[in-house]
């Protein structure tokens, strides 16, 4: 797929990049041409990847075989309410007191 200078400038406007010559932060003509060449190499590499035969190849979601770790579901109360509230800067009636947010 050929990439033109106009398509690079259009993409730059969509990405809110200022590549237009003559603007405050605009790129020089050489810089725009360098972007065109780089984009053509990227698209060319993607074209090469599309030529690979992938018929019958399962998609690889992760290089690692992950299994869900499970543990017994046992209720364990490690701290009491009083122990937790002891660290609160302010408390009232067994609850944390926080600033009102409106």
C-alpha angles and dihedrals in degrees: 000000000000116000116211132198089248092056091050091051091047092050090048091054091050090050090045092241116147106227097139112120114240096032126112096264098017122147124244121251090255092053092051090049089050089053090050092052093046092049091049090053091049093049090044090055091050089051089054091051091051089060092064114110106241099164109138094007113133115226113258109226095175134000089227126070101235123196125185112255112224132190132184113279100237124160110233121176104204099172135029123229090251092054092052095045090050087076094050117109089217132011139173131187093351096309137101114259112222132177116272112257119204 
